[in-house]
Amino acid sequence: MDFFNFLIKFIPFFIILMILFFLKRIFIEIPIEFLNHMLMDLKTSVITVPGILLSTLFIVLIATLRRIFKDRILLKFSNSNHIRKFLIIILDLSMLFRCFILSNYIFNTIPNSSYIKTIVCQYIMGKWRFLYTFILALLITIILNIIMKYIFKLFKYNHKTKVSKKNNISNNINNSNENNKTTSEHGIVAEFVQKHKIDTHNISSSTIIYNFIKNNGINLYSWERECWKCHKKTTVMSYFIDYDIEQASESIDLNTSFIGIGYLPSVDNYLAKTYKNIELKYSKSSDCEYVCVFCK
């Protein structure tokens, strides 16, 4: 049954992959062949600069798609870790293969140049040619993955800091104190956030916020996303700093721009006891607790 579900989830990605390779054939390989016939040197069969640039473009596209699956941006394909890891391995091998071809283009171009006649080029064209080409391809793959990781990290940081200022009263969130209504504001928060190690600074700040929640209710960001377990849409919540807490936090140097579920242990315990769809879980692999939103 699991294998059948795996095939069902893999079919959409397989279709996308086939379309991608079809577009690659039309817009990259055919133009490369056309440019090679027009611009390459018939005596040396040297691949031209346009061919190298177009091949590099396709490698960047593969690296971008790999990072999308790595960061779980495509939720439909990233709910299953086994599928996601399998797709990442396929994209890694595909990118390494394309980098190997690009390295071969480069080594075909450099030694045949009339301006470069060195001993190094003779070694490159010798029996160690395959090893040098593979090493260069591996270096290109690693460097490109590091660059894409940094770019996506900047994108995710800028995306998470953009929070809507529109208030919306949520009826399904009730406070134990009937005199104080709980407000819900739409924003952006991860499905679950790993807890930081508790130190004196975190204990003091969480105590302030916990006492404020007990006395005045709790303010939450809420938005909908699929439950990680059953894939049904559920409300994901995180608390934000109220004006009174912001004033109190000046003495402890607390960053009040955004605090998500999973940052303050005392508040997390309060939320897990108060709201049925928020639970505290323990991860054996990472040896830490995390907060997760379930649908009920």
C-alpha positions in Angstrom: 0.0 0.0 0.0 2.8 2.4 0.9 4.5 1.6 -2.4 1.3 2.3 -4.3 0.9 5.6 -2.6 4.6 6.3 -3.4 3.9 5.7 -7.1 0.8 8.0 -7.0 2.7 10.8 -5.5 5.7 10.3 -7.9 3.6 10.4 -11.1 3.1 14.3 -11.0 6.8 14.8 -10.5 7.6 12.3 -13.3 5.3 14.3 -15.7 7.0 17.6 -14.6 10.4 16.0 -15.1 9.5 14.8 -18.6 8.2 18.3 -19.6 11.4 19.8 -18.2 13.6 17.5 -20.3 11.4 18.2 -23.4 11.8 21.9 -22.9 15.5 21.4 -22.4 15.7 19.6 -25.7 13.8 22.4 -27.5 15.4 25.5 -25.9 18.9 24.3 -25.0 20.2 21.2 -26.9 18.8 22.2 -30.3 20.1 25.8 -30.1 23.5 24.4 -28.9 23.7 22.1 -31.9 22.7 24.9 -34.2 25.3 27.3 -32.8 27.9 24.6 -32.9 27.4 24.1 -36.6 27.6 27.8 -37.2 30.4 28.8 -34.8 32.7 25.8 -34.0 36.0 25.3 -35.6 35.8 22.4 -38.0 39.4 21.4 -37.5 39.6 21.3 -33.7 35.8 20.6 -33.0 36.0 23.1 -30.1 32.7 23.8 -28.3 31.9 27.5 -28.5 31.1 29.9 -25.7 27.3 30.1 -26.4 27.1 26.3 -26.0 28.9 26.5 -22.6 26.6 29.3 -21.4 23.4 27.4 -22.4 24.7 24.2 -20.7 25.5 26.3 -17.6 21.9 27.7 -17.6 20.4 24.2 -17.5 22.7 23.3 -14.6 21.4 26.3 -12.7 17.8 25.3 -13.4 18.5 21.8 -11.9 20.2 23.3 -8.9 17.2 25.6 -8.3 14.8 22.7 -8.5 16.9 20.7 -6.1 16.9 23.5 -3.6 13.1 23.8 -3.9 12.7 20.1 -2.9 15.4 20.5 -0.2 13.6 23.4 1.5 10.1 21.8 1.2 8.8 24.6 -0.9 6.7 22.2 -3.1 4.5 20.8 -0.3 2.7 18.3 -2.4 6.0 16.4 -3.1 7.7 17.1 0.2 5.3 15.7 2.8 7.0 12.3 2.4 10.6 12.4 3.4 11.4 9.2 1.4 10.0 10.7 -1.8 11.8 14.0 -1.2 15.2 12.4 -0.6 14.8 10.2 -3.6 14.0 13.2 -5.8 17.0 15.1 -4.4 19.3 12.2 -5.2 18.0 12.1 -8.8 18.6 15.8 -9.2 22.1 15.6 -7.6 23.1 12.9 -10.1 21.5 14.8 -13.0 23.4 18.0 -12.0 26.7 16.1 -11.6 26.2 14.6 -15.0 25.5 17.9 -16.6 28.5 19.4 -14.8 30.7 16.6 -16.2 29.5 17.4 -19.7 30.3 21.1 -19.0 33.7 20.3 -17.7 34.3 18.2 -20.8 33.4 21.2 -23.0 35.9 23.3 -21.1 38.7 20.8 -21.4 38.0 20.5 -25.1 38.3 24.2 -25.6 41.3 25.2 -23.5 44.0 22.7 -24.8 43.1 23.3 -28.4 43.6 27.1 -28.1 46.6 28.4 -30.1 47.6 30.6 -27.1 47.8 27.8 -24.6 50.4 25.1 -25.2 51.5 24.0 -21.7 52.4 20.8 -20.0 49.3 21.0 -17.9 47.1 20.9 -21.0 49.0 17.9 -22.2 48.3 16.1 -18.9 44.6 17.1 -19.2 44.3 15.6 -22.6 46.2 12.5 -21.5 45.1 9.4 -19.6 44.0 11.3 -16.5 41.5 13.3 -18.5 38.4 11.5 -17.0 39.6 12.1 -13.4 40.3 15.8 -14.0 36.9 16.2 -15.6 35.1 14.5 -12.8 36.9 16.5 -10.1 36.0 19.8 -11.9 32.4 18.6 -12.2 32.2 17.7 -8.5 33.6 21.1 -7.5 31.1 23.0 -9.8 28.3 21.0 -8.2 29.3 21.7 -4.6 30.0 25.4 -5.2 26.6 25.8 -7.0 24.7 24.0 -4.2 26.4 26.3 -1.6 25.4 29.4 -3.7 21.8 28.3 -4.1 21.5 27.5 -0.4 22.7 31.0 0.5 20.3 32.6 -2.1 17.3 30.6 -0.8 18.2 31.4 2.8 18.1 35.1 2.0 14.7 34.7 0.2 13.2 32.7 3.1 14.4 35.3 5.6 12.8 38.2 3.6 9.6 36.2 3.0 9.1 35.4 6.7 9.6 39.0 7.8 6.7 40.2 5.6 3.7 39.9 7.9 0.2 41.2 7.2 -1.1 44.0 9.5 -4.8 43.2 9.1 -6.5 41.9 12.2 -9.0 39.1 12.2 -11.0 37.9 15.2 -11.0 34.2 15.3 -14.0 32.4 16.8 -12.4 29.0 17.3 -9.7 30.3 19.7 -11.0 30.9 23.2 -9.3 32.0 26.3 -9.9 30.5 29.7 -10.7 34.0 31.0 -14.1 35.0 29.6 -13.5 38.7 30.0 -10.6 38.7 27.6 -11.1 37.8 24.0 -8.3 36.3 22.1 -7.4 38.0 18.8 -5.9 36.3 15.8 -3.8 38.0 13.2 -2.8 36.5 9.9 0.9 36.0 9.4 3.6 33.6 8.4 5.1 30.9 10.7 6.7 27.5 10.1 4.7 24.3 10.7 6.9 23.5 13.6 10.1 25.2 15.0 12.8 23.4 16.9 13.3 24.7 20.4 16.5 26.6 21.3 18.5 25.6 24.3 17.1 27.1 27.5 19.4 29.6 29.3 18.8 32.4 31.8 17.9 34.9 29.1 15.2 32.7 27.7 13.8 31.8 31.1 13.4 35.4 32.1 11.7 36.5 28.8 9.4 33.5 28.7 8.3 34.1 32.3 7.3 37.7 31.4 5.3 36.6 28.4 3.8 33.6 30.3 2.6 35.8 33.1 1.1 38.3 30.6 -0.8 35.5 28.9 -2.2 34.3 32.2 -3.4 37.8 33.0 -4.5 39.2 29.7 -5.1 36.4 27.2 -2.9 35.6 24.2 -2.4 37.1 20.8 -1.8 34.7 17.9 -0.9 34.8 14.3 -2.9 32.2 12.4 -2.8 30.8 8.9 -3.8 27.6 7.1 -1.6 24.9 5.8 -1.8 21.1 5.4 -1.3 18.9 8.4 2.0 17.1 8.2 0.2 13.8 9.2 -3.1 13.6 7.3 -2.6 16.5 4.8 -5.8 18.2 5.8 -5.8 22.0 6.1 -5.4 23.1 9.7 -4.7 26.4 11.4 -1.1 27.1 12.3 -0.5 29.6 15.1 2.2 31.6 16.6 2.1 34.3 19.3 3.4 37.9 18.7 4.6 40.5 21.1 2.0 42.8 22.5 2.8 46.5 23.3 2.9 45.8 27.1 5.4 42.9 26.6 7.5 45.1 24.3 7.9 47.7 27.0 8.8 45.0 29.6 11.3 43.4 27.2 13.5 46.5 27.0 15.2 45.6 30.3 16.1 42.1 29.0 17.1 43.1 25.5 14.5 40.8 23.8 14.0 40.9 20.1 10.2 41.6 19.8 9.9 41.6 16.0 8.6 38.0 15.8 8.4 35.1 18.2 7.0 31.9 16.8 5.7 28.7 18.4 8.7 26.8 19.6 10.8 29.7 20.9 9.5 30.0 24.5 9.1 26.8 26.5 6.7 28.2 29.2 4.3 29.6 26.5 4.5 26.4 24.5 3.4 24.3 27.5 0.6 26.7 28.0 -0.5 26.5 24.4 -0.3 22.7 24.4 -2.5 22.5 27.4 -5.0 25.1 26.2 -5.4 24.3 22.5 -6.1 20.7 21.3 -4.4 21.0 18.0 -1.1 22.1 19.4 1.1 19.4 20.9 4.6 19.1 22.3 6.6 16.2 20.7 10.0 14.8 21.2 12.4 13.9 18.3 14.8 11.0 19.1 17.0 11.8 16.0 17.7 15.4 17.0 17.3 14.8 20.8 15.0 17.8 21.3 11.4 18.8 21.8 9.4 20.6 19.1 5.9 22.1 18.8 3.6 20.6 16.1 0.1 21.6 14.9 -2.2 18.7 14.4 -5.7 18.7 12.9 -8.4 17.1 15.1 
